[in-house]
Amino acid sequence: KPPENQLRITACIAEVKPLRYTPAGLPALDMLLEHSSGVVQDQQTRQVQAKVKAIAIGALAETLARQAIGSLWNFSGFVSSPRGQSLVFHIQAFSQD
């Protein structure tokens, strides 16, 4: 079985750059997501805060570009490290509860 690369996170949209287009002509949206939660680790509650660089491609990018800054969503997708740089979350789906 090949290794899995999946990320699911609840986060708010903190920053959205202008919609751009890839060399193939697909819409692309670069974003910054902010996550905050409490998790239990070794029987201790730990507050977690993280900023996540994210990108959406295609129709998903166009839909996300219309969402409000600060709105909270459930995101799913995968991570990559382009050219050995820091991780980027590639959003494949999002929803609200």
N, CA, C and O of each residue as an XYZ file, in Angstrom:
388
protein
N       0.857     -1.181      0.000
C       0.000      0.000      0.000
C       0.902      1.243      0.000
O       1.796      1.356      0.839
N       0.675      2.167     -0.927
C       1.513      3.377     -0.968
C       1.208      4.288      0.216
O       0.102      4.247      0.754
N       2.161      5.100      0.626
C       1.916      6.028      1.723
C       0.810      7.022      1.362
O       0.632      7.375      0.196
N       0.083      7.460      2.367
C      -0.999      8.417      2.142
C      -0.522      9.831      2.428
O       0.331     10.052      3.288
N      -1.077     10.770      1.704
C      -0.782     12.184      1.899
C      -2.124     12.898      1.945
O      -2.641     13.343      0.920
N      -2.677     13.002      3.137
C      -3.968     13.654      3.319
C      -3.887     14.571      4.523
O      -3.274     14.239      5.537
N      -4.516     15.733      4.395
C      -4.600     16.665      5.510
C      -6.031     17.158      5.600
O      -6.623     17.564      4.599
N      -6.584     17.121      6.803
C      -7.903     17.700      7.084
C      -7.710     18.658      8.236
O      -7.110     18.306      9.251
N      -8.216     19.874      8.082
C      -8.033     20.874      9.122
C      -9.196     21.859      9.096
O      -9.705     22.214      8.033
N      -9.599     22.285     10.262
C     -10.577     23.359     10.383
C      -9.788     24.631     10.624
O      -8.983     24.709     11.552
N     -10.024     25.622      9.788
C      -9.242     26.855      9.874
C     -10.044     28.014      9.311
O     -11.018     27.823      8.582
N      -9.620     29.215      9.661
C     -10.258     30.388      9.075
C      -9.351     30.954      7.986
O      -8.133     30.776      8.006
N      -9.971     31.627      7.057
C      -9.233     32.262      5.972
C      -8.645     33.556      6.529
O      -9.381     34.477      6.883
N      -7.332     33.621      6.604
C      -6.659     34.786      7.181
C      -6.209     35.781      6.113
O      -6.203     36.991      6.341
N      -5.837     35.263      4.961
C      -5.315     36.132      3.891
C      -5.555     35.458      2.552
O      -5.423     34.241      2.422
N      -5.908     36.261      1.562
C      -6.114     35.749      0.204
C      -5.394     36.683     -0.758
O      -5.606     37.896     -0.736
N      -4.551     36.117     -1.592
C      -3.882     36.920     -2.618
C      -4.798     37.017     -3.841
O      -5.740     36.233     -3.957
N      -4.550     37.942     -4.739
C      -5.392     38.047     -5.942
C      -5.381     36.748     -6.758
O      -4.356     36.076     -6.870
N      -6.531     36.417     -7.317
C      -6.643     35.237     -8.166
C      -5.669     35.370     -9.327
O      -5.589     36.421     -9.964
N      -4.929     34.299     -9.599
C      -3.973     34.300    -10.701
C      -4.263     33.077    -11.575
O      -5.158     32.286    -11.277
N      -3.500     32.937    -12.646
C      -3.704     31.808    -13.549
C      -2.385     31.075    -13.761
O      -1.336     31.698    -13.922
N      -2.450     29.744    -13.760
C      -1.266     28.918    -13.992
C      -0.872     29.020    -15.462
O      -1.657     29.508    -16.274
N       0.334     28.565    -15.819
C       0.717     28.556    -17.235
C      -0.260     27.758    -18.110
O      -0.370     28.006    -19.310
N      -0.970     26.796    -17.497
C      -1.966     26.010    -18.246
C      -3.308     26.732    -18.329
O      -4.252     26.215    -18.926
N      -3.403     27.926    -17.733
C      -4.627     28.707    -17.814
C      -5.648     28.430    -16.721
O      -6.775     28.921    -16.791
N      -5.268     27.648    -15.710
C      -6.192     27.339    -14.617
C      -6.137     28.426    -13.549
O      -5.057     28.932    -13.246
N      -7.283     28.795    -12.970
C      -7.277     29.749    -11.863
C      -6.537     29.147    -10.667
O      -6.652     27.951    -10.398
N      -5.781     29.978     -9.957
C      -5.048     29.538     -8.765
C      -5.176     30.621     -7.704
O      -5.109     31.815     -7.998
N      -5.361     30.182     -6.468
C      -5.538     31.111     -5.365
C      -4.592     30.747     -4.234
O      -4.678     29.656     -3.672
N      -3.693     31.655     -3.902
C      -2.781     31.468     -2.777
C      -3.429     32.077     -1.538
O      -3.951     33.191     -1.579
N      -3.388     31.325     -0.428
C      -4.077     31.737      0.792
C      -3.208     31.469      2.010
O      -2.238     30.713      1.958
N      -3.585     32.109      3.099
C      -3.023     31.798      4.406
C      -4.192     31.443      5.304
O      -5.130     32.226      5.455
N      -4.133     30.256      5.903
C      -5.168     29.791      6.815
C      -4.638     29.855      8.239
O      -3.443     29.672      8.469
N      -5.523     30.115      9.195
C      -5.145     30.107     10.606
C      -5.999     29.084     11.350
O      -7.224     29.062     11.233
N      -5.311     28.237     12.119
C      -5.963     27.178     12.887
C      -5.702     27.402     14.362
O      -4.604     27.798     14.754
N      -6.715     27.146     15.183
C      -6.568     27.241     16.632
C      -7.424     26.154     17.261
O      -8.599     26.006     16.927
N      -6.827     25.393     18.175
C      -7.587     24.327     18.834
C      -6.889     23.922     20.127
O      -5.781     24.366     20.429
N      -7.567     23.074     20.869
C      -6.979     22.449     22.043
C      -6.920     20.954     21.803
O      -7.913     20.354     21.389
N      -5.781     20.348     22.053
C      -5.623     18.906     21.881
C      -5.023     18.315     23.152
O      -4.326     18.996     23.903
N      -5.306     17.043     23.374
C      -4.742     16.360     24.528
C      -3.510     15.599     24.069
O      -3.563     14.791     23.141
N      -2.401     15.876     24.742
C      -1.140     15.192     24.451
C      -0.539     14.773     25.783
O      -0.275     15.612     26.644
N      -0.326     13.481     25.947
C       0.236     12.933     27.184
C      -0.576     13.386     28.396
O      -0.023     13.812     29.410
N      -1.894     13.285     28.268
C      -2.866     13.606     29.306
C      -2.858     15.083     29.721
O      -3.355     15.434     30.792
N      -2.304     15.924     28.889
C      -2.288     17.368     29.125
C      -2.982     18.052     27.959
O      -2.776     17.674     26.806
N      -3.804     19.056     28.250
C      -4.416     19.821     27.178
C      -3.428     20.863     26.693
O      -2.837     21.605     27.479
N      -3.265     20.901     25.389
C      -2.299     21.821     24.783
C      -3.032     22.698     23.776
O      -3.786     22.194     22.943
N      -2.814     24.002     23.849
C      -3.377     24.922     22.878
C      -2.486     24.917     21.631
O      -1.264     25.039     21.725
N      -3.109     24.777     20.485
C      -2.378     24.728     19.225
C      -2.838     25.883     18.351
O      -4.036     26.090     18.156
N      -1.883     26.627     17.830
C      -2.175     27.668     16.860
C      -1.186     27.493     15.715
O       0.009     27.293     15.934
N      -1.697     27.571     14.498
C      -0.826     27.377     13.340
C      -1.305     28.229     12.174
O      -2.503     28.432     11.976
N      -0.340     28.721     11.414
C      -0.629     29.395     10.151
C      -0.189     28.449      9.055
O       0.914     27.903      9.100
N      -1.056     28.255      8.065
C      -0.815     27.274      7.016
C      -0.893     27.951      5.654
O      -1.913     28.550      5.312
N       0.188     27.858      4.874
C       0.152     28.330      3.489
C      -0.671     27.334      2.686
O      -0.489     26.122      2.806
N      -1.579     27.856      1.866
C      -2.465     26.972      1.111
C      -2.655     27.496     -0.305
O      -2.458     28.679     -0.586
N      -3.045     26.578     -1.191
C      -3.350     26.928     -2.581
C      -4.555     26.125     -3.032
O      -4.723     24.967     -2.649
N      -5.385     26.745     -3.844
C      -6.514     26.065     -4.485
C      -6.398     26.302     -5.987
O      -5.969     27.372     -6.420
N      -6.776     25.312     -6.771
C      -6.663     25.367     -8.226
C      -8.040     25.119     -8.851
O      -8.855     24.374     -8.306
N      -8.285     25.747     -9.993
C      -9.496     25.484    -10.765
C     -10.728     26.175    -10.202
O     -10.633     27.241     -9.592
N     -11.889     25.553    -10.412
C     -13.160     26.124     -9.961
C     -13.163     26.335     -8.451
O     -13.789     27.273     -7.958
N     -12.468     25.472     -7.717
C     -12.366     25.613     -6.272
C     -11.708     26.942     -5.897
O     -12.117     27.588     -4.932
N     -10.695     27.345     -6.655
C     -10.015     28.626     -6.412
C     -10.986     29.779     -6.604
O     -11.003     30.718     -5.808
N     -11.790     29.713     -7.652
C     -12.755     30.786     -7.911
C     -13.800     30.880     -6.801
O     -14.199     31.977     -6.411
N     -14.243     29.732     -6.294
C     -15.229     29.714     -5.212
C     -14.622     30.239     -3.916
O     -15.245     31.037     -3.218
N     -13.411     29.796     -3.593
C     -12.765     30.261     -2.363
C     -12.455     31.754     -2.408
O     -12.466     32.412     -1.368
N     -12.184     32.292     -3.574
C     -11.867     33.718     -3.708
C     -13.045     34.594     -3.285
O     -12.858     35.766     -2.959
N     -14.250     34.039     -3.288
C     -15.449     34.796     -2.922
C     -15.810     34.681     -1.439
O     -16.774     35.300     -0.988
N     -15.042     33.889     -0.676
C     -15.366     33.682      0.741
C     -14.756     34.800      1.593
O     -13.726     35.376      1.240
N     -15.397     35.087      2.693
C     -14.980     36.193      3.555
C     -13.718     35.873      4.348
O     -13.524     34.755      4.826
N     -12.868     36.886      4.472
C     -11.722     36.774      5.365
C     -12.274     36.557      6.776
O     -13.224     37.224      7.186
N     -11.679     35.630      7.506
C     -12.128     35.316      8.861
C     -13.177     34.225      8.933
O     -13.510     33.761     10.023
N     -13.711     33.800      7.775
C     -14.720     32.730      7.800
C     -14.046     31.384      8.085
O     -12.923     31.130      7.650
N     -14.754     30.532      8.822
C     -14.235     29.259      9.298
C     -14.738     28.119      8.419
O     -15.930     28.030      8.128
N     -13.812     27.241      7.996
C     -14.139     26.148      7.076
C     -13.416     24.875      7.486
O     -12.421     24.912      8.210
N     -13.935     23.748      7.011
C     -13.252     22.457      7.093
C     -12.595     22.230      5.735
O     -13.282     22.145      4.717
N     -11.286     22.134      5.719
C     -10.539     21.947      4.476
C      -9.960     20.538      4.429
O      -9.610     19.969      5.463
N      -9.861     19.978      3.223
C      -9.161     18.707      3.036
C      -8.339     18.790      1.760
O      -8.691     19.493      0.813
N      -7.234     18.051      1.761
C      -6.345     18.047      0.611
C      -5.061     17.321      0.933
O      -5.060     16.352      1.691
N      -3.959     17.790      0.355
C      -2.663     17.142      0.555
C      -1.590     18.222      0.688
O      -1.833     19.390      0.385
N      -0.416     17.826      1.139
C       0.692     18.771      1.290
C       1.811     18.435      0.318
O       2.014     17.281     -0.059
N       2.538     19.488     -0.078
C       3.732     19.309     -0.898
C       4.779     20.295     -0.408
O       4.493     21.191      0.387
N       5.981     20.116     -0.893
C       7.088     21.003     -0.547
C       7.785     21.397     -1.843
O       8.808     20.815     -2.204
N       7.225     22.396     -2.551
C       7.792     22.766     -3.850
C       9.225     23.271     -3.732
O       9.528     24.140     -2.914
N      10.077     22.726     -4.542
C      11.490     23.109     -4.589
C      12.147     23.066     -3.214
O      13.036     23.865     -2.921
N      11.705     22.122     -2.364
C      12.309     21.948     -1.048
C      11.995     23.055     -0.059
O      12.633     23.140      0.990
N      11.025     23.909     -0.372
C      10.658     24.999      0.533
C       9.686     24.487      1.593
O       9.485     23.279      1.719
N       9.088     25.394      2.351
C       8.161     24.988      3.400
C       6.909     24.343      2.803
O       6.605     24.522      1.624
N       6.198     23.596      3.630
C       5.013     22.872      3.177
C       3.928     23.814      2.670
O       3.738     24.913      3.191
N       3.225     23.354      1.642
C       2.063     24.054      1.105
C       0.899     23.070      1.096
O       1.028     21.944      0.614
N      -0.233     23.503      1.631
C      -1.443     22.705      1.679
C      -2.228     22.936      0.396
O      -2.629     24.065      0.114
N      -2.450     21.889     -0.380
C      -3.226     21.947     -1.617
C      -4.666     21.574     -1.287
O      -4.968     20.411     -1.022
N      -5.543     22.556     -1.305
C      -6.940     22.337     -0.941
C      -7.662     21.632     -2.088
O      -7.609     22.074     -3.235
N      -8.336     20.532     -1.760
C      -9.120     19.791     -2.741
C     -10.605     19.882     -2.483
O     -11.409     19.648     -3.385
N     -10.987     20.225     -1.244
C     -12.410     20.357     -0.885
C     -12.514     21.219      0.368
O     -11.589     21.285      1.176
N     -13.673     21.882      0.511
C     -13.930     22.619      1.746
C     -15.430     22.665      1.999
O     -16.233     22.609      1.068
N     -15.794     22.767      3.270
C     -17.207     22.813      3.649
C     -17.329     23.504      5.003
O     -16.351     23.675      5.730
N     -18.562     23.895      5.314
C     -18.865     24.453      6.627
C     -19.817     23.512      7.337
O     -20.649     22.863      6.703
N     -19.693     23.439      8.653
C     -20.638     22.625      9.430
C     -21.797     23.456      9.896
O     -22.695     22.944     10.564
